[in-house]
Amino acid sequence: MENKVRIAVDVMGGDHAPDAMLDGVRMAAAQDEALELVLVGQQERIRAYLGQDAARFEIVHAADVIDTGEDPLIAIRKKRGASMLVCFDLLKEKNVQAVVSAGSTGAFLTGALFRAGRIKGIQRPALAPVFPTKAGGAMLIDCGANAECKPEFLLQFGQMAAVYMKNMYGVDNPRVALINNGAEEEKGTPLYQEAHKLLKESGLNFVGNLEPRYIPDGDADVLVCDGFAGNMVLKSYEGAMIYLFDLLKEEMMASLPNKLAAAVLKKSFKKIKKKLDYNEVGGAPLIGIDGCVVKAHGSSKALSFANALKQAATMVRAGVVEGIKRDLEAKA
């Protein structure tokens, strides 16, 4: 049996909470007996939904829920006992090793920073999903936590993501690229020009600037940018993938010969869709927090949420946070 991992689960956050979250909890627990899942939320609703299965889990009552449309700072001040915040308190107190939530992204980022805290020496935590590429995957960091950055923030993003890719995916000496509007060193704003210089001098395996259109080629394992640019890249790719699959479906149903061809290729299309589906990944880690923290997609259903829980467990077992701390100490 793998090492036990204790995770605080915000079962009240998300578009389909708590039902989908609790179904995901059941799924993850069935697949990994070493998971110790602490369910945080409205106790009566949790017990009513789980029935006899409730006895399998520790339940921590949290009456309040932070809604998606609420101002994060106001919500955190007014709803101190909200399920998401209780999860971060458990992490801060070292009662759990990880937190998973599909709740409000703004509250998630703010709550993690102010309730759980940063790794000492890290200036800004960063939200960092892994993009599918021809080489397997590349981490996009940051994709929304820091809209305004300093060059040294981008340097630390690259350092943290390199540790993540090495520990989580076994990538030896990860290739780090700076997302930019051209390959030349002088491209981009002053922020990106200075960040390029810092990354080049950092000792990382820096491969230079990379235009977003070349991300799928897999020429880098880490993709560094500020949170505004990263969010634009992420959402553009998501929209393009949705449009592509809608277009393929439309064409496949356009005529009888197309339908017959589609039937032959059905398994192949399913494999491609699975490779590109965020539900199969689970969520995006918030790297730089002193503990393993995973933000599941707000529209997560059971499968996606179960995968986010497994992702958090893998982060703990891979020693990602400890690896970042060692890396910082070595560079001090």
C-alpha positions as CSV (number, residue, x, y, z in Angstrom):
1,M,0.0,0.0,0.0
2,E,1.2,3.5,-0.8
3,N,2.0,6.0,1.9
4,K,-1.0,7.4,3.6
5,V,-2.0,10.9,2.5
6,R,-4.4,13.1,4.5
7,I,-6.4,15.6,2.4
8,A,-8.9,18.3,3.5
9,V,-11.7,18.3,1.0
10,D,-13.9,21.3,0.4
11,V,-17.1,19.5,-0.5
12,M,-19.2,22.6,-0.6
13,G,-17.3,24.5,-3.4
14,G,-18.1,24.1,-7.0
15,D,-21.1,24.3,-9.4
16,H,-22.2,20.8,-8.6
17,A,-21.5,20.7,-4.9
18,P,-21.8,18.8,-2.7
19,D,-23.2,15.8,-4.6
20,A,-20.5,15.7,-7.3
21,M,-17.7,16.3,-4.8
22,L,-19.0,13.5,-2.5
23,D,-19.3,11.1,-5.5
24,G,-15.7,12.0,-6.4
25,V,-14.6,11.4,-2.8
26,R,-16.2,7.9,-2.9
27,M,-14.5,7.2,-6.3
28,A,-11.0,8.3,-5.1
29,A,-11.3,6.5,-1.8
30,A,-12.2,3.3,-3.6
31,Q,-9.2,3.5,-5.9
32,D,-6.7,4.4,-3.2
33,E,-7.1,2.9,0.2
34,A,-4.3,5.0,1.6
35,L,-6.2,8.2,1.2
36,E,-7.5,9.8,4.4
37,L,-10.1,12.3,3.3
38,V,-11.3,14.9,5.7
39,L,-14.6,16.1,4.4
40,V,-15.3,19.8,5.3
41,G,-18.7,21.2,4.9
42,Q,-22.3,21.1,6.2
43,Q,-22.3,18.0,8.2
44,E,-26.0,17.1,7.9
45,R,-25.9,17.4,4.1
46,I,-22.8,15.3,3.9
47,R,-24.1,12.5,6.2
48,A,-27.5,12.5,4.4
49,Y,-25.9,12.1,1.0
50,L,-23.3,9.5,2.0
51,G,-25.5,7.4,4.1
52,Q,-23.7,4.4,5.6
53,D,-20.5,5.5,3.7
54,A,-20.2,8.5,6.0
55,A,-18.6,6.3,8.6
56,R,-15.6,5.8,6.3
57,F,-14.6,9.5,6.5
58,E,-13.8,12.1,9.1
59,I,-16.2,15.0,8.8
60,V,-15.5,18.6,9.9
61,H,-18.5,20.8,10.1
62,A,-18.4,24.2,8.3
63,A,-21.7,26.1,8.1
64,D,-20.7,28.7,5.6
65,V,-20.0,28.5,1.9
66,I,-18.2,31.1,-0.3
67,D,-20.2,31.6,-3.5
68,T,-18.5,32.2,-6.8
69,G,-19.8,35.7,-7.3
70,E,-18.7,37.0,-3.9
71,D,-15.8,39.4,-3.5
72,P,-13.0,37.2,-2.2
73,L,-11.6,39.6,0.4
74,I,-15.0,40.5,1.8
75,A,-16.1,36.8,1.9
76,I,-13.0,35.8,3.7
77,R,-13.5,38.4,6.4
78,K,-17.2,37.8,6.8
79,K,-17.3,34.0,6.4
80,R,-14.4,32.9,8.6
81,G,-16.0,29.5,9.1
82,A,-16.5,28.8,5.4
83,S,-15.7,25.3,4.2
84,M,-12.8,26.3,2.0
85,L,-11.2,28.4,4.7
86,V,-11.5,25.7,7.3
87,C,-9.6,23.4,4.9
88,F,-6.7,26.0,4.7
89,D,-6.7,26.3,8.5
90,L,-6.3,22.5,8.7
91,L,-3.3,22.7,6.3
92,K,-1.8,25.6,8.3
93,E,-2.1,23.6,11.5
94,K,-0.5,20.5,9.8
95,N,-3.6,18.4,10.4
96,V,-3.6,17.6,6.7
97,Q,-1.0,17.5,4.0
98,A,-3.2,18.8,1.1
99,V,-6.3,20.8,0.2
100,V,-8.6,20.3,-2.8
101,S,-11.5,22.6,-3.7
102,A,-13.6,23.4,-6.7
103,G,-14.9,26.6,-5.2
104,S,-14.4,30.3,-6.1
105,T,-11.0,30.7,-7.7
106,G,-10.5,34.2,-6.2
107,A,-11.4,33.0,-2.7
108,F,-9.2,30.0,-3.2
109,L,-6.1,32.0,-4.1
110,T,-6.7,34.6,-1.4
111,G,-7.6,32.0,1.3
112,A,-4.5,29.9,0.5
113,L,-2.2,32.9,0.7
114,F,-3.6,34.4,3.9
115,R,-4.8,31.3,5.8
116,A,-2.2,28.6,4.8
117,G,0.7,30.8,3.9
118,R,3.6,30.8,1.4
119,I,6.7,28.7,1.4
120,K,9.4,30.8,3.1
121,G,11.3,32.7,0.3
122,I,8.6,32.4,-2.3
123,Q,7.3,35.9,-3.3
124,R,4.1,34.9,-5.0
125,P,2.4,31.5,-5.4
126,A,1.3,30.6,-8.9
127,L,-1.6,28.6,-10.4
128,A,-0.1,26.1,-12.8
129,P,-2.0,23.6,-14.9
130,V,-0.3,21.0,-17.1
131,F,-0.9,21.4,-20.8
132,P,-1.1,18.4,-23.1
133,T,1.7,18.4,-25.7
134,K,3.3,16.0,-28.2
135,A,5.9,15.2,-25.5
136,G,3.4,14.4,-22.9
137,G,2.7,17.6,-21.0
138,A,4.1,21.1,-20.0
139,M,3.3,23.2,-17.0
140,L,1.9,26.6,-17.7
141,I,2.8,29.0,-14.8
142,D,1.2,31.4,-14.0
143,C,-2.4,31.1,-15.4
144,G,-4.3,33.5,-13.2
145,A,-3.0,34.1,-9.7
146,N,-0.8,37.1,-10.5
147,A,-2.0,39.5,-13.2
148,E,0.8,41.9,-12.4
149,C,4.3,40.5,-11.9
150,K,7.9,41.5,-11.4
151,P,10.8,39.8,-13.3
152,E,11.9,37.9,-10.2
153,F,8.4,36.5,-9.8
154,L,8.7,34.9,-13.3
155,L,12.1,33.5,-12.3
156,Q,10.6,31.8,-9.2
157,F,7.7,30.5,-11.3
158,G,10.2,28.7,-13.5
159,Q,12.2,27.3,-10.6
160,M,9.1,26.0,-8.8
161,A,7.6,24.5,-12.0
162,A,10.9,22.8,-12.8
163,V,10.8,21.1,-9.4
164,Y,7.2,20.0,-10.0
165,M,7.9,18.5,-13.4
166,K,10.9,16.6,-12.1
167,N,9.2,15.2,-9.0
168,M,5.7,14.6,-10.5
169,Y,6.6,13.5,-14.0
170,G,10.2,12.3,-13.7
171,V,11.4,14.9,-16.2
172,D,15.2,15.1,-15.8
173,N,16.5,18.7,-16.2
174,P,13.1,20.2,-17.4
175,R,13.3,22.6,-20.3
176,V,12.0,26.0,-19.3
177,A,10.6,28.5,-21.8
178,L,9.3,32.0,-21.5
179,I,6.0,32.6,-23.3
180,N,6.5,35.6,-25.5
181,N,5.4,37.2,-28.8
182,G,8.6,36.1,-30.6
183,A,11.7,34.0,-30.2
184,E,14.3,36.8,-30.2
185,E,15.7,37.8,-26.8
186,E,14.7,41.4,-27.2
187,K,11.0,40.6,-27.8
188,G,8.3,41.5,-25.3
189,T,7.7,44.2,-22.7
190,P,10.5,45.3,-20.3
191,L,9.1,42.8,-17.8
192,Y,9.7,39.9,-20.2
193,Q,13.0,41.2,-21.4
194,E,14.3,41.4,-17.8
195,A,12.7,38.0,-17.0
196,H,14.5,36.5,-20.0
197,K,17.8,37.7,-18.6
198,L,17.1,36.3,-15.1
199,L,16.0,32.9,-16.5
200,K,19.0,32.8,-18.8
201,E,21.4,33.4,-15.9
202,S,19.5,31.1,-13.4
203,G,21.1,27.8,-14.0
204,L,17.8,26.4,-15.2
205,N,17.6,24.5,-18.5
206,F,16.3,27.7,-20.1
207,V,15.5,27.3,-23.8
208,G,14.5,30.9,-24.5
209,N,11.3,32.5,-25.7
210,L,8.4,30.5,-27.0
211,E,5.4,31.7,-29.0
212,P,2.1,30.3,-27.8
213,R,1.3,28.6,-31.1
214,Y,4.3,26.3,-30.6
215,I,3.2,25.1,-27.1
216,P,1.7,21.8,-28.4
217,D,5.0,20.8,-30.1
218,G,6.4,19.9,-26.7
219,D,9.7,21.7,-27.0
220,A,9.5,22.9,-23.4
221,D,8.4,21.2,-20.1
222,V,7.8,24.5,-18.3
223,L,6.0,27.5,-19.8
224,V,6.6,30.7,-17.8
225,C,4.4,33.9,-18.1
226,D,2.5,36.4,-15.9
227,G,-1.0,35.4,-14.8
228,F,-2.8,37.6,-17.2
229,A,-1.0,36.2,-20.3
230,G,-1.3,32.7,-19.0
231,N,-5.0,33.0,-18.4
232,M,-5.4,34.2,-22.0
233,V,-3.4,31.3,-23.3
234,L,-5.3,28.8,-21.3
235,K,-8.8,30.0,-22.2
236,S,-7.9,30.5,-25.8
237,Y,-6.7,26.8,-26.0
238,E,-9.8,25.6,-24.2
239,G,-12.1,27.5,-26.6
240,A,-10.2,26.3,-29.6
241,M,-10.5,22.6,-28.4
242,I,-14.2,23.0,-27.8
243,Y,-14.7,24.5,-31.3
244,L,-12.6,21.8,-32.9
245,F,-14.5,18.9,-31.4
246,D,-17.8,20.6,-32.2
247,L,-16.7,21.1,-35.8
248,L,-15.6,17.4,-36.1
249,K,-18.9,16.2,-34.7
250,E,-20.8,18.4,-37.2
251,E,-18.8,17.0,-40.1
252,M,-19.0,13.4,-39.0
253,M,-22.8,13.6,-38.9
254,A,-23.1,15.5,-42.2
255,S,-23.6,12.5,-44.5
256,L,-23.9,8.7,-44.4
257,P,-20.3,8.1,-45.6
258,N,-19.0,10.5,-42.9
259,K,-21.1,8.6,-40.3
260,L,-19.6,5.3,-41.4
261,A,-16.1,6.7,-41.3
262,A,-16.8,8.2,-37.8
263,A,-17.9,4.8,-36.6
264,V,-14.6,3.3,-37.7
265,L,-12.6,6.1,-36.0
266,K,-14.8,6.3,-32.9
267,K,-12.2,4.7,-30.6
268,S,-9.4,6.9,-31.9
269,F,-11.5,10.1,-31.4
270,K,-12.2,9.0,-27.8
271,K,-8.5,8.6,-27.1
272,I,-7.8,12.1,-28.4
273,K,-10.6,13.6,-26.4
274,K,-9.5,11.9,-23.3
275,K,-6.0,13.2,-23.8
276,L,-7.3,16.8,-24.1
277,D,-10.0,16.6,-21.4
278,Y,-9.3,18.6,-18.2
279,N,-11.5,16.1,-16.3
280,E,-8.8,13.5,-16.8
281,V,-6.2,15.9,-15.2
282,G,-8.2,16.9,-12.2
283,G,-7.1,20.4,-11.4
284,A,-4.3,23.0,-11.2
285,P,-1.9,23.1,-8.3
286,L,-1.3,26.4,-6.6
287,I,2.5,26.2,-6.3
288,G,4.3,28.2,-3.6
289,I,1.9,27.6,-0.8
290,D,3.3,25.7,2.2
291,G,1.4,22.5,1.5
292,C,-0.1,20.8,-1.5
293,V,-3.0,22.7,-2.8
294,V,-5.1,21.8,-5.9
295,K,-7.8,23.9,-7.5
296,A,-10.3,21.7,-9.2
297,H,-12.4,23.2,-12.1
298,G,-15.5,25.0,-10.9
299,S,-17.7,22.8,-13.1
300,S,-16.1,19.6,-11.9
301,K,-18.2,16.4,-11.6
302,A,-17.3,13.2,-9.9
303,L,-14.5,12.0,-12.2
304,S,-12.7,15.3,-12.4
305,F,-12.9,15.8,-8.7
306,A,-11.6,12.3,-8.0
307,N,-8.7,13.0,-10.3
308,A,-8.0,16.3,-8.4
309,L,-7.8,14.3,-5.2
310,K,-5.5,11.8,-6.7
311,Q,-3.3,14.6,-8.1
312,A,-3.0,16.1,-4.6
313,A,-2.0,12.8,-3.2
314,T,0.6,12.3,-5.9
315,M,2.0,15.8,-5.1
316,V,2.4,14.8,-1.4
317,R,4.0,11.5,-2.2
318,A,6.3,13.1,-4.8
319,G,7.6,15.6,-2.2
320,V,6.9,18.6,-4.4
321,V,6.8,21.2,-1.5
322,E,9.9,19.7,0.1
323,G,11.6,19.8,-3.3
324,I,10.9,23.5,-3.7
325,K,12.2,24.2,-0.2
326,R,15.4,22.3,-0.9
327,D,15.8,24.2,-4.2
328,L,15.5,27.5,-2.4
329,E,18.0,26.5,0.3
330,A,20.5,25.5,-2.4
331,K,20.2,28.8,-4.1
332,A,20.3,30.9,-0.9
